């Protein structure tokens, strides 16, 4: 069996937030294979969210190298970085951050419109197809406030998937849900990983869900344990 090539390689990553402040990450080395389904775990304040922000290209390390899909992403210009992030990465957070004045389909279309600069033909069709992936196509025209918490999180997942990312980053995606809805969202993430080959990194405090991942990346005091 041929081992999957890494989608992400971090070497000697350090992240400081200013003189005199505690170091958030200290010499992190991490490689993630394409198609991985991994949990990032650790106590509060350990550096989990900082690590996810660096992987998501929402922040830059103080030191170290970061390669993604074979590209030195730290060498990209701000415009190139924005384009790379918008086309290759998807984000799901604990709170869905959907716009309440728009329908489910319109929320899914928003990142596509932002990337293209305006609405283009086919975007609604793409939104409906993506909503179908998460079992929400029948509520495409529903206003966000009319949806349950679990349904809103499914729409947020569809929005993250609309641009066909190769890496999905989920920061406590089930943290605001009850056990039943948390299990459903986790099962959906797993299905997308298995059926579409989507690489998934999920930050979670839920040890029960982390145990169902193929790999657990533990962050403790700014260090990643092998």
ChimeraX attribute file (.defattr): number of C-alpha atoms within 10 A of each C-alpha:
attribute: neighborCount
match mode: 1-to-1
recipient: residues
	/A:1	3
	/A:2	4
	/A:3	7
	/A:4	11
	/A:5	13
	/A:6	17
	/A:7	19
	/A:8	18
	/A:9	19
	/A:10	18
	/A:11	15
	/A:12	15
	/A:13	22
	/A:14	21
	/A:15	23
	/A:16	16
	/A:17	12
	/A:18	9
	/A:19	7
	/A:20	7
	/A:21	8
	/A:22	11
	/A:23	16
	/A:24	19
	/A:25	26
	/A:26	19
	/A:27	16
	/A:28	18
	/A:29	18
	/A:30	17
	/A:31	15
	/A:32	21
	/A:33	15
	/A:34	19
	/A:35	19
	/A:36	21
	/A:37	23
	/A:38	21
	/A:39	26
	/A:40	24
	/A:41	23
	/A:42	21
	/A:43	13
	/A:44	12
	/A:45	13
	/A:46	19
	/A:47	24
	/A:48	26
	/A:49	18
	/A:50	19
	/A:51	25
	/A:52	19
	/A:53	16
	/A:54	16
	/A:55	22
	/A:56	18
	/A:57	18
	/A:58	12
	/A:59	13
	/A:60	20
	/A:61	21
	/A:62	15
	/A:63	15
	/A:64	17
	/A:65	18
	/A:66	25
	/A:67	18
	/A:68	19
	/A:69	15
	/A:70	12
	/A:71	13
	/A:72	12
	/A:73	18
	/A:74	16
	/A:75	12
	/A:76	13
	/A:77	10
	/A:78	10
	/A:79	9
	/A:80	12
	/A:81	16
	/A:82	14
	/A:83	14
	/A:84	16
	/A:85	18
	/A:86	19
	/A:87	18
	/A:88	17
	/A:89	21
	/A:90	23
	/A:91	20
	/A:92	23
	/A:93	20
	/A:94	17
	/A:95	17
	/A:96	19
	/A:97	12
	/A:98	19
	/A:99	14
	/A:100	12
	/A:101	11
	/A:102	16
	/A:103	21
	/A:104	32
	/A:105	28
	/A:106	23
	/A:107	23
	/A:108	29
	/A:109	24
	/A:110	19
	/A:111	18
	/A:112	22
	/A:113	14
	/A:114	11
	/A:115	14
	/A:116	10
	/A:117	9
	/A:118	9
	/A:119	14
	/A:120	11
	/A:121	7
	/A:122	9
	/A:123	18
	/A:124	17
	/A:125	12
	/A:126	17
	/A:127	27
	/A:128	24
	/A:129	17
	/A:130	25
	/A:131	26
	/A:132	15
	/A:133	17
	/A:134	21
	/A:135	15
	/A:136	21
	/A:137	18
	/A:138	10
	/A:139	19
	/A:140	20
	/A:141	14
	/A:142	16
	/A:143	17
	/A:144	23
	/A:145	15
	/A:146	13
	/A:147	15
	/A:148	11
	/A:149	17
	/A:150	19
	/A:151	20
	/A:152	20
	/A:153	27
	/A:154	24
	/A:155	30
	/A:156	26
	/A:157	27
	/A:158	29
	/A:159	28
	/A:160	23
	/A:161	27
	/A:162	23
	/A:163	21
	/A:164	17
	/A:165	18
	/A:166	19
	/A:167	28
	/A:168	25
	/A:169	21
	/A:170	23
	/A:171	23
	/A:172	19
	/A:173	24
	/A:174	27
	/A:175	16
	/A:176	16
	/A:177	17
	/A:178	11
	/A:179	11
	/A:180	9
	/A:181	18
	/A:182	19
	/A:183	15
	/A:184	14
	/A:185	21
	/A:186	18
	/A:187	14
	/A:188	17
	/A:189	22
	/A:190	19
	/A:191	15
	/A:192	18
	/A:193	18
	/A:194	14
	/A:195	8
	/A:196	11
	/A:197	16
	/A:198	22
	/A:199	24
	/A:200	23
	/A:201	25
	/A:202	27
	/A:203	26
	/A:204	22
	/A:205	18
	/A:206	14
	/A:207	11
	/A:208	10
	/A:209	16
	/A:210	20
	/A:211	12
	/A:212	15
	/A:213	18
	/A:214	10
	/A:215	15
	/A:216	20
	/A:217	20
	/A:218	18
	/A:219	23
	/A:220	17
	/A:221	16
	/A:222	24
	/A:223	20
	/A:224	22
	/A:225	12
	/A:226	9
